Amino acid sequence: MREITPEPLKVLQVIAKYGEIRGRLTLHKLIHALQNSRAVDLGYRFINYSFGPYSKELEEDLKLLASLGLIVEEKKGDTTVIKVTKKGMEVVKSFAGTKLSPYRVRA
């Protein structure tokens, strides 16, 4: 298992900011858009895939966050919803306002 680094923690904060994300594809598109707009510097590499941008590193970080119990994926009808758990919210609160906060515009 990969060591937890600032990138997964920043993704955790993004998910927490948006409340719940409807599907992994939506999350990939969101992170890609945030990076391209320079609103968030996460350093993920994306490729153009069948349904939109895809990052293997982001996918690995989502698996890591889930294995640590910081996010959960719940089935709601035909959609999978990604949410931050109570434990995940405690982690988000612990680094709010630090240099790990993703919401800084790049210079």
FITINU-147549 format. One record per atom (N, C-alpha, C): residue in one letter; x, y, z; residue number from 1; atom name. Coordinates in Angstrom, 3 decimals, always signed. Layout:
<atoms>
@aa:A, x:X, y:Y, z:Z, i:NUM, at:CA $
...
</atoms>
This chain:
<atoms>
@aa:M, x:+0.835, y:-1.181, z:+0.000, i:1, at:N $
@aa:M, x:+0.000, y:+0.000, z:+0.000, i:1, at:CA $
@aa:M, x:+0.879, y:+1.244, z:+0.000, i:1, at:C $
@aa:R, x:+0.452, y:+2.243, z:-0.740, i:2, at:N $
@aa:R, x:+1.190, y:+3.489, z:-0.857, i:2, at:CA $
@aa:R, x:+1.060, y:+4.333, z:+0.395, i:2, at:C $
@aa:E, x:+2.105, y:+5.036, z:+0.735, i:3, at:N $
@aa:E, x:+2.093, y:+5.936, z:+1.888, i:3, at:CA $
@aa:E, x:+1.186, y:+7.127, z:+1.586, i:3, at:C $
@aa:I, x:+0.432, y:+7.586, z:+2.585, i:4, at:N $
@aa:I, x:-0.447, y:+8.723, z:+2.364, i:4, at:CA $
@aa:I, x:+0.396, y:+9.991, z:+2.256, i:4, at:C $
@aa:T, x:+0.135, y:+10.758, z:+1.209, i:5, at:N $
@aa:T, x:+0.879, y:+11.976, z:+0.908, i:5, at:CA $
@aa:T, x:-0.085, y:+13.141, z:+0.835, i:5, at:C $
@aa:P, x:+0.424, y:+14.343, z:+0.670, i:6, at:N $
@aa:P, x:-0.474, y:+15.496, z:+0.598, i:6, at:CA $
@aa:P, x:-1.528, y:+15.415, z:-0.510, i:6, at:C $
@aa:E, x:-1.228, y:+14.782, z:-1.643, i:7, at:N $
@aa:E, x:-2.199, y:+14.735, z:-2.732, i:7, at:CA $
@aa:E, x:-3.512, y:+14.059, z:-2.308, i:7, at:C $
@aa:P, x:-3.466, y:+12.853, z:-1.724, i:8, at:N $
@aa:P, x:-4.725, y:+12.248, z:-1.299, i:8, at:CA $
@aa:P, x:-5.454, y:+13.103, z:-0.250, i:8, at:C $
@aa:L, x:-4.698, y:+13.748, z:+0.613, i:9, at:N $
@aa:L, x:-5.333, y:+14.600, z:+1.619, i:9, at:CA $
@aa:L, x:-6.012, y:+15.799, z:+0.972, i:9, at:C $
@aa:K, x:-5.418, y:+16.322, z:-0.097, i:10, at:N $
@aa:K, x:-6.036, y:+17.440, z:-0.818, i:10, at:CA $
@aa:K, x:-7.306, y:+16.986, z:-1.532, i:10, at:C $
@aa:V, x:-7.259, y:+15.778, z:-2.100, i:11, at:N $
@aa:V, x:-8.461, y:+15.223, z:-2.740, i:11, at:CA $
@aa:V, x:-9.561, y:+15.057, z:-1.698, i:11, at:C $
@aa:L, x:-9.194, y:+14.596, z:-0.519, i:12, at:N $
@aa:L, x:-10.148, y:+14.449, z:+0.576, i:12, at:CA $
@aa:L, x:-10.812, y:+15.789, z:+0.876, i:12, at:C $
@aa:Q, x:-10.025, y:+16.857, z:+0.902, i:13, at:N $
@aa:Q, x:-10.583, y:+18.175, z:+1.182, i:13, at:CA $
@aa:Q, x:-11.495, y:+18.647, z:+0.048, i:13, at:C $
@aa:V, x:-11.154, y:+18.342, z:-1.186, i:14, at:N $
@aa:V, x:-12.016, y:+18.703, z:-2.317, i:14, at:CA $
@aa:V, x:-13.360, y:+17.998, z:-2.193, i:14, at:C $
@aa:I, x:-13.331, y:+16.706, z:-1.896, i:15, at:N $
@aa:I, x:-14.586, y:+15.953, z:-1.740, i:15, at:CA $
@aa:I, x:-15.404, y:+16.544, z:-0.598, i:15, at:C $
@aa:A, x:-14.750, y:+16.869, z:+0.506, i:16, at:N $
@aa:A, x:-15.445, y:+17.451, z:+1.651, i:16, at:CA $
@aa:A, x:-16.068, y:+18.794, z:+1.285, i:16, at:C $
@aa:K, x:-15.368, y:+19.591, z:+0.503, i:17, at:N $
@aa:K, x:-15.869, y:+20.908, z:+0.108, i:17, at:CA $
@aa:K, x:-17.149, y:+20.781, z:-0.714, i:17, at:C $
@aa:Y, x:-17.208, y:+19.783, z:-1.586, i:18, at:N $
@aa:Y, x:-18.373, y:+19.601, z:-2.453, i:18, at:CA $
@aa:Y, x:-19.455, y:+18.727, z:-1.811, i:18, at:C $
@aa:G, x:-19.200, y:+18.190, z:-0.647, i:19, at:N $
@aa:G, x:-20.200, y:+17.384, z:+0.051, i:19, at:CA $
@aa:G, x:-20.190, y:+15.949, z:-0.406, i:19, at:C $
@aa:E, x:-20.803, y:+15.693, z:-1.507, i:20, at:N $
@aa:E, x:-20.777, y:+14.352, z:-2.087, i:20, at:CA $
@aa:E, x:-20.577, y:+14.491, z:-3.583, i:20, at:C $
@aa:I, x:-19.865, y:+13.543, z:-4.132, i:21, at:N $
@aa:I, x:-19.559, y:+13.540, z:-5.561, i:21, at:CA $
@aa:I, x:-20.280, y:+12.343, z:-6.167, i:21, at:C $
@aa:R, x:-21.031, y:+12.604, z:-7.218, i:22, at:N $
@aa:R, x:-21.795, y:+11.539, z:-7.869, i:22, at:CA $
@aa:R, x:-20.948, y:+10.832, z:-8.921, i:22, at:C $
@aa:G, x:-20.208, y:+9.814, z:-8.482, i:23, at:N $
@aa:G, x:-19.447, y:+8.957, z:-9.372, i:23, at:CA $
@aa:G, x:-17.983, y:+9.336, z:-9.514, i:23, at:C $
@aa:R, x:-17.173, y:+8.325, z:-9.782, i:24, at:N $
@aa:R, x:-15.727, y:+8.532, z:-9.956, i:24, at:CA $
@aa:R, x:-15.433, y:+9.368, z:-11.197, i:24, at:C $
@aa:L, x:-16.205, y:+9.159, z:-12.265, i:25, at:N $
@aa:L, x:-16.002, y:+9.937, z:-13.482, i:25, at:CA $
@aa:L, x:-16.180, y:+11.429, z:-13.190, i:25, at:C $
@aa:T, x:-17.205, y:+11.760, z:-12.433, i:26, at:N $
@aa:T, x:-17.441, y:+13.162, z:-12.063, i:26, at:CA $
@aa:T, x:-16.278, y:+13.702, z:-11.255, i:26, at:C $
@aa:L, x:-15.742, y:+12.899, z:-10.343, i:27, at:N $
@aa:L, x:-14.611, y:+13.343, z:-9.535, i:27, at:CA $
@aa:L, x:-13.372, y:+13.552, z:-10.402, i:27, at:C $
@aa:H, x:-13.118, y:+12.636, z:-11.334, i:28, at:N $
@aa:H, x:-11.983, y:+12.803, z:-12.244, i:28, at:CA $
@aa:H, x:-12.134, y:+14.094, z:-13.048, i:28, at:C $
@aa:K, x:-13.347, y:+14.344, z:-13.556, i:29, at:N $
@aa:K, x:-13.591, y:+15.565, z:-14.332, i:29, at:CA $
@aa:K, x:-13.421, y:+16.805, z:-13.464, i:29, at:C $
@aa:L, x:-13.893, y:+16.753, z:-12.226, i:30, at:N $
@aa:L, x:-13.785, y:+17.892, z:-11.306, i:30, at:CA $
@aa:L, x:-12.322, y:+18.205, z:-11.003, i:30, at:C $
@aa:I, x:-11.557, y:+17.196, z:-10.620, i:31, at:N $
@aa:I, x:-10.144, y:+17.408, z:-10.289, i:31, at:CA $
@aa:I, x:-9.393, y:+17.918, z:-11.520, i:31, at:C $
@aa:H, x:-9.681, y:+17.347, z:-12.679, i:32, at:N $
@aa:H, x:-9.053, y:+17.796, z:-13.926, i:32, at:CA $
@aa:H, x:-9.385, y:+19.266, z:-14.190, i:32, at:C $
@aa:A, x:-10.644, y:+19.639, z:-14.053, i:33, at:N $
@aa:A, x:-11.060, y:+21.026, z:-14.291, i:33, at:CA $
@aa:A, x:-10.414, y:+21.980, z:-13.287, i:33, at:C $
@aa:L, x:-10.359, y:+21.585, z:-12.024, i:34, at:N $
@aa:L, x:-9.736, y:+22.431, z:-11.009, i:34, at:CA $
@aa:L, x:-8.248, y:+22.631, z:-11.295, i:34, at:C $
@aa:Q, x:-7.576, y:+21.573, z:-11.699, i:35, at:N $
@aa:Q, x:-6.153, y:+21.693, z:-12.043, i:35, at:CA $
@aa:Q, x:-5.955, y:+22.589, z:-13.257, i:35, at:C $
@aa:N, x:-6.780, y:+22.399, z:-14.293, i:36, at:N $
@aa:N, x:-6.632, y:+23.185, z:-15.518, i:36, at:CA $
@aa:N, x:-6.956, y:+24.652, z:-15.309, i:36, at:C $
@aa:S, x:-7.858, y:+24.950, z:-14.385, i:37, at:N $
@aa:S, x:-8.212, y:+26.346, z:-14.110, i:37, at:CA $
@aa:S, x:-7.204, y:+26.990, z:-13.163, i:37, at:C $
@aa:R, x:-6.252, y:+26.163, z:-12.714, i:38, at:N $
@aa:R, x:-5.210, y:+26.598, z:-11.776, i:38, at:CA $
@aa:R, x:-5.767, y:+26.958, z:-10.400, i:38, at:C $
@aa:A, x:-6.961, y:+26.486, z:-10.100, i:39, at:N $
@aa:A, x:-7.545, y:+26.727, z:-8.778, i:39, at:CA $
@aa:A, x:-6.938, y:+25.789, z:-7.739, i:39, at:C $
@aa:V, x:-6.535, y:+24.599, z:-8.181, i:40, at:N $
@aa:V, x:-5.984, y:+23.593, z:-7.277, i:40, at:CA $
@aa:V, x:-4.748, y:+22.987, z:-7.922, i:40, at:C $
@aa:D, x:-3.686, y:+22.883, z:-7.158, i:41, at:N $
@aa:D, x:-2.461, y:+22.261, z:-7.656, i:41, at:CA $
@aa:D, x:-2.309, y:+20.898, z:-6.986, i:41, at:C $
@aa:L, x:-2.729, y:+19.848, z:-7.711, i:42, at:N $
@aa:L, x:-2.639, y:+18.501, z:-7.169, i:42, at:CA $
@aa:L, x:-1.598, y:+17.650, z:-7.876, i:42, at:C $
@aa:G, x:-1.192, y:+18.037, z:-9.051, i:43, at:N $
@aa:G, x:-0.133, y:+17.328, z:-9.748, i:43, at:CA $
@aa:G, x:-0.523, y:+16.014, z:-10.400, i:43, at:C $
@aa:Y, x:-1.808, y:+15.757, z:-10.571, i:44, at:N $
@aa:Y, x:-2.210, y:+14.520, z:-11.240, i:44, at:CA $
@aa:Y, x:-2.016, y:+14.644, z:-12.742, i:44, at:C $
@aa:R, x:-1.611, y:+13.525, z:-13.360, i:45, at:N $
@aa:R, x:-1.512, y:+13.461, z:-14.816, i:45, at:CA $
@aa:R, x:-2.774, y:+12.780, z:-15.324, i:45, at:C $
@aa:F, x:-3.402, y:+13.383, z:-16.305, i:46, at:N $
@aa:F, x:-4.625, y:+12.843, z:-16.880, i:46, at:CA $
@aa:F, x:-4.397, y:+12.450, z:-18.331, i:46, at:C $
@aa:I, x:-5.122, y:+11.410, z:-18.741, i:47, at:N $
@aa:I, x:-5.165, y:+11.038, z:-20.155, i:47, at:CA $
@aa:I, x:-6.607, y:+11.199, z:-20.608, i:47, at:C $
@aa:N, x:-6.789, y:+11.428, z:-21.906, i:48, at:N $
@aa:N, x:-8.141, y:+11.475, z:-22.449, i:48, at:CA $
@aa:N, x:-8.612, y:+10.044, z:-22.606, i:48, at:C $
@aa:Y, x:-9.728, y:+9.727, z:-21.962, i:49, at:N $
@aa:Y, x:-10.257, y:+8.377, z:-21.971, i:49, at:CA $
@aa:Y, x:-11.628, y:+8.400, z:-22.620, i:49, at:C $
@aa:S, x:-12.271, y:+7.290, z:-22.749, i:50, at:N $
@aa:S, x:-13.551, y:+7.185, z:-23.459, i:50, at:CA $
@aa:S, x:-14.601, y:+8.198, z:-23.006, i:50, at:C $
@aa:F, x:-14.732, y:+8.391, z:-21.704, i:51, at:N $
@aa:F, x:-15.785, y:+9.256, z:-21.196, i:51, at:CA $
@aa:F, x:-15.265, y:+10.562, z:-20.610, i:51, at:C $
@aa:G, x:-13.975, y:+10.821, z:-20.755, i:52, at:N $
@aa:G, x:-13.407, y:+12.055, z:-20.225, i:52, at:CA $
@aa:G, x:-12.035, y:+11.815, z:-19.635, i:52, at:C $
@aa:P, x:-11.528, y:+12.802, z:-18.899, i:53, at:N $
@aa:P, x:-10.180, y:+12.676, z:-18.338, i:53, at:CA $
@aa:P, x:-10.104, y:+11.578, z:-17.278, i:53, at:C $
@aa:Y, x:-8.956, y:+10.881, z:-17.249, i:54, at:N $
@aa:Y, x:-8.739, y:+9.804, z:-16.292, i:54, at:CA $
@aa:Y, x:-7.312, y:+9.884, z:-15.781, i:54, at:C $
@aa:S, x:-7.152, y:+9.702, z:-14.466, i:55, at:N $
@aa:S, x:-5.827, y:+9.686, z:-13.846, i:55, at:CA $
@aa:S, x:-5.667, y:+8.411, z:-13.030, i:55, at:C $
@aa:K, x:-4.682, y:+7.616, z:-13.397, i:56, at:N $
@aa:K, x:-4.390, y:+6.389, z:-12.648, i:56, at:CA $
@aa:K, x:-3.988, y:+6.735, z:-11.220, i:56, at:C $
@aa:E, x:-3.197, y:+7.800, z:-11.049, i:57, at:N $
@aa:E, x:-2.749, y:+8.211, z:-9.713, i:57, at:CA $
@aa:E, x:-3.931, y:+8.641, z:-8.841, i:57, at:C $
@aa:L, x:-4.869, y:+9.351, z:-9.430, i:58, at:N $
@aa:L, x:-6.064, y:+9.760, z:-8.678, i:58, at:CA $
@aa:L, x:-6.860, y:+8.530, z:-8.262, i:58, at:C $
@aa:E, x:-6.987, y:+7.580, z:-9.151, i:59, at:N $
@aa:E, x:-7.717, y:+6.342, z:-8.848, i:59, at:CA $
@aa:E, x:-7.051, y:+5.602, z:-7.691, i:59, at:C $
@aa:E, x:-5.716, y:+5.532, z:-7.706, i:60, at:N $
@aa:E, x:-4.981, y:+4.879, z:-6.620, i:60, at:CA $
@aa:E, x:-5.191, y:+5.627, z:-5.301, i:60, at:C $
@aa:D, x:-5.200, y:+6.950, z:-5.360, i:61, at:N $
@aa:D, x:-5.410, y:+7.738, z:-4.143, i:61, at:CA $
@aa:D, x:-6.816, y:+7.558, z:-3.592, i:61, at:C $
@aa:L, x:-7.808, y:+7.405, z:-4.468, i:62, at:N $
@aa:L, x:-9.177, y:+7.147, z:-4.001, i:62, at:CA $
@aa:L, x:-9.254, y:+5.796, z:-3.295, i:62, at:C $
@aa:K, x:-8.585, y:+4.805, z:-3.839, i:63, at:N $
@aa:K, x:-8.550, y:+3.483, z:-3.198, i:63, at:CA $
@aa:K, x:-7.870, y:+3.564, z:-1.839, i:63, at:C $
@aa:L, x:-6.795, y:+4.344, z:-1.761, i:64, at:N $
@aa:L, x:-6.089, y:+4.524, z:-0.498, i:64, at:CA $
@aa:L, x:-6.993, y:+5.195, z:+0.536, i:64, at:C $
@aa:L, x:-7.655, y:+6.273, z:+0.131, i:65, at:N $
@aa:L, x:-8.554, y:+6.985, z:+1.057, i:65, at:CA $
@aa:L, x:-9.678, y:+6.069, z:+1.544, i:65, at:C $
@aa:A, x:-10.201, y:+5.237, z:+0.649, i:66, at:N $
@aa:A, x:-11.261, y:+4.301, z:+1.037, i:66, at:CA $
@aa:A, x:-10.725, y:+3.235, z:+1.988, i:66, at:C $
@aa:S, x:-9.523, y:+2.721, z:+1.716, i:67, at:N $
@aa:S, x:-8.958, y:+1.676, z:+2.572, i:67, at:CA $
@aa:S, x:-8.647, y:+2.201, z:+3.971, i:67, at:C $
@aa:L, x:-8.388, y:+3.497, z:+4.083, i:68, at:N $
@aa:L, x:-8.129, y:+4.113, z:+5.384, i:68, at:CA $
@aa:L, x:-9.413, y:+4.536, z:+6.098, i:68, at:C $
@aa:G, x:-10.549, y:+4.346, z:+5.424, i:69, at:N $
@aa:G, x:-11.831, y:+4.702, z:+6.028, i:69, at:CA $
@aa:G, x:-12.107, y:+6.196, z:+6.021, i:69, at:C $
@aa:L, x:-11.460, y:+6.935, z:+5.107, i:70, at:N $
@aa:L, x:-11.644, y:+8.382, z:+5.052, i:70, at:CA $
@aa:L, x:-12.737, y:+8.796, z:+4.072, i:70, at:C $
@aa:I, x:-13.003, y:+7.934, z:+3.077, i:71, at:N $
@aa:I, x:-14.126, y:+8.143, z:+2.164, i:71, at:CA $
@aa:I, x:-14.898, y:+6.849, z:+2.050, i:71, at:C $
@aa:V, x:-16.119, y:+6.978, z:+1.579, i:72, at:N $
@aa:V, x:-16.962, y:+5.816, z:+1.351, i:72, at:CA $
@aa:V, x:-17.706, y:+6.021, z:+0.038, i:72, at:C $
@aa:E, x:-17.930, y:+4.925, z:-0.673, i:73, at:N $
@aa:E, x:-18.728, y:+4.962, z:-1.894, i:73, at:CA $
@aa:E, x:-20.030, y:+4.237, z:-1.608, i:73, at:C $
@aa:E, x:-21.137, y:+4.951, z:-1.802, i:74, at:N $
@aa:E, x:-22.459, y:+4.381, z:-1.547, i:74, at:CA $
@aa:E, x:-23.253, y:+4.358, z:-2.841, i:74, at:C $
@aa:K, x:-24.013, y:+3.298, z:-3.029, i:75, at:N $
@aa:K, x:-24.867, y:+3.158, z:-4.197, i:75, at:CA $
@aa:K, x:-26.177, y:+3.895, z:-3.931, i:75, at:C $
@aa:K, x:-26.536, y:+4.822, z:-4.809, i:76, at:N $
@aa:K, x:-27.819, y:+5.529, z:-4.738, i:76, at:CA $
@aa:K, x:-28.487, y:+5.387, z:-6.093, i:76, at:C $
@aa:G, x:-29.373, y:+4.432, z:-6.194, i:77, at:N $
@aa:G, x:-29.998, y:+4.151, z:-7.482, i:77, at:CA $
@aa:G, x:-28.964, y:+3.619, z:-8.454, i:77, at:C $
@aa:D, x:-28.855, y:+4.286, z:-9.600, i:78, at:N $
@aa:D, x:-27.890, y:+3.879, z:-10.618, i:78, at:CA $
@aa:D, x:-26.526, y:+4.541, z:-10.439, i:78, at:C $
@aa:T, x:-26.410, y:+5.390, z:-9.434, i:79, at:N $
@aa:T, x:-25.194, y:+6.179, z:-9.251, i:79, at:CA $
@aa:T, x:-24.446, y:+5.772, z:-7.991, i:79, at:C $
@aa:T, x:-23.136, y:+5.863, z:-8.048, i:80, at:N $
@aa:T, x:-22.300, y:+5.677, z:-6.874, i:80, at:CA $
@aa:T, x:-21.923, y:+7.060, z:-6.365, i:80, at:C $
@aa:V, x:-22.119, y:+7.295, z:-5.090, i:81, at:N $
@aa:V, x:-21.833, y:+8.585, z:-4.478, i:81, at:CA $
@aa:V, x:-20.601, y:+8.442, z:-3.593, i:81, at:C $
@aa:I, x:-19.655, y:+9.350, z:-3.754, i:82, at:N $
@aa:I, x:-18.430, y:+9.359, z:-2.952, i:82, at:CA $
@aa:I, x:-18.584, y:+10.431, z:-1.887, i:82, at:C $
@aa:K, x:-18.416, y:+10.034, z:-0.626, i:83, at:N $
@aa:K, x:-18.567, y:+10.968, z:+0.493, i:83, at:CA $
@aa:K, x:-17.422, y:+10.790, z:+1.471, i:83, at:C $
@aa:V, x:-17.157, y:+11.857, z:+2.204, i:84, at:N $
@aa:V, x:-16.157, y:+11.811, z:+3.263, i:84, at:CA $
@aa:V, x:-16.819, y:+11.241, z:+4.513, i:84, at:C $
@aa:T, x:-16.145, y:+10.327, z:+5.182, i:85, at:N $
@aa:T, x:-16.660, y:+9.735, z:+6.412, i:85, at:CA $
@aa:T, x:-16.429, y:+10.686, z:+7.585, i:85, at:C $
@aa:K, x:-16.977, y:+10.318, z:+8.734, i:86, at:N $
@aa:K, x:-16.750, y:+11.109, z:+9.949, i:86, at:CA $
@aa:K, x:-15.248, y:+11.173, z:+10.252, i:86, at:C $
@aa:K, x:-14.583, y:+10.039, z:+10.139, i:87, at:N $
@aa:K, x:-13.131, y:+9.986, z:+10.352, i:87, at:CA $
@aa:K, x:-12.415, y:+10.894, z:+9.347, i:87, at:C $
@aa:G, x:-12.877, y:+10.873, z:+8.099, i:88, at:N $
@aa:G, x:-12.298, y:+11.725, z:+7.063, i:88, at:CA $
@aa:G, x:-12.490, y:+13.199, z:+7.368, i:88, at:C $
@aa:M, x:-13.663, y:+13.559, z:+7.903, i:89, at:N $
@aa:M, x:-13.924, y:+14.962, z:+8.256, i:89, at:CA $
@aa:M, x:-12.998, y:+15.414, z:+9.378, i:89, at:C $
@aa:E, x:-12.688, y:+14.528, z:+10.310, i:90, at:N $
@aa:E, x:-11.743, y:+14.872, z:+11.381, i:90, at:CA $
@aa:E, x:-10.369, y:+15.165, z:+10.794, i:90, at:C $
@aa:V, x:-9.968, y:+14.374, z:+9.802, i:91, at:N $
@aa:V, x:-8.682, y:+14.604, z:+9.142, i:91, at:CA $
@aa:V, x:-8.704, y:+15.936, z:+8.400, i:91, at:C $
@aa:V, x:-9.788, y:+16.213, z:+7.675, i:92, at:N $
@aa:V, x:-9.910, y:+17.478, z:+6.942, i:92, at:CA $
@aa:V, x:-9.796, y:+18.660, z:+7.900, i:92, at:C $
@aa:K, x:-10.493, y:+18.586, z:+9.019, i:93, at:N $
@aa:K, x:-10.450, y:+19.675, z:+9.998, i:93, at:CA $
@aa:K, x:-9.053, y:+19.850, z:+10.580, i:93, at:C $
@aa:S, x:-8.322, y:+18.744, z:+10.704, i:94, at:N $
@aa:S, x:-6.988, y:+18.822, z:+11.315, i:94, at:CA $
@aa:S, x:-5.976, y:+19.544, z:+10.430, i:94, at:C $
@aa:F, x:-6.195, y:+19.561, z:+9.108, i:95, at:N $
@aa:F, x:-5.237, y:+20.272, z:+8.260, i:95, at:CA $
@aa:F, x:-5.836, y:+21.481, z:+7.552, i:95, at:C $
@aa:A, x:-7.044, y:+21.897, z:+7.930, i:96, at:N $
@aa:A, x:-7.654, y:+23.097, z:+7.352, i:96, at:CA $
@aa:A, x:-6.787, y:+24.311, z:+7.665, i:96, at:C $
@aa:G, x:-6.549, y:+25.122, z:+6.644, i:97, at:N $
@aa:G, x:-5.752, y:+26.329, z:+6.831, i:97, at:CA $
@aa:G, x:-4.250, y:+26.117, z:+6.803, i:97, at:C $
@aa:T, x:-3.807, y:+24.880, z:+6.584, i:98, at:N $
@aa:T, x:-2.370, y:+24.599, z:+6.514, i:98, at:CA $
@aa:T, x:-1.921, y:+24.646, z:+5.057, i:98, at:C $
@aa:K, x:-0.658, y:+24.402, z:+4.826, i:99, at:N $
@aa:K, x:-0.135, y:+24.392, z:+3.464, i:99, at:CA $
@aa:K, x:-0.681, y:+23.219, z:+2.651, i:99, at:C $
@aa:L, x:-1.341, y:+22.260, z:+3.306, i:100, at:N $
@aa:L, x:-1.960, y:+21.153, z:+2.577, i:100, at:CA $
@aa:L, x:-3.282, y:+21.546, z:+1.939, i:100, at:C $
@aa:S, x:-3.797, y:+22.712, z:+2.300, i:101, at:N $
@aa:S, x:-5.051, y:+23.163, z:+1.724, i:101, at:CA $
@aa:S, x:-4.879, y:+23.348, z:+0.217, i:101, at:C $
@aa:P, x:-5.720, y:+22.695, z:-0.607, i:102, at:N $
@aa:P, x:-5.534, y:+22.764, z:-2.048, i:102, at:CA $
@aa:P, x:-6.002, y:+24.067, z:-2.672, i:102, at:C $
@aa:Y, x:-6.746, y:+24.870, z:-1.972, i:103, at:N $
@aa:Y, x:-7.365, y:+26.031, z:-2.578, i:103, at:CA $
@aa:Y, x:-6.455, y:+27.249, z:-2.543, i:103, at:C $
@aa:R, x:-5.335, y:+27.099, z:-3.268, i:104, at:N $
@aa:R, x:-4.412, y:+28.215, z:-3.436, i:104, at:CA $
@aa:R, x:-4.114, y:+28.304, z:-4.914, i:104, at:C $
@aa:V, x:-4.189, y:+29.489, z:-5.453, i:105, at:N $
@aa:V, x:-3.908, y:+29.683, z:-6.868, i:105, at:CA $
@aa:V, x:-2.403, y:+29.608, z:-7.065, i:105, at:C $
@aa:R, x:-1.991, y:+28.909, z:-8.124, i:106, at:N $
@aa:R, x:-0.563, y:+28.800, z:-8.448, i:106, at:CA $
@aa:R, x:-0.031, y:+30.158, z:-8.856, i:106, at:C $
@aa:A, x:+1.229, y:+30.392, z:-8.560, i:107, at:N $
@aa:A, x:+1.873, y:+31.661, z:-8.957, i:107, at:CA $
@aa:A, x:+2.198, y:+31.672, z:-10.425, i:107, at:C $
</atoms>
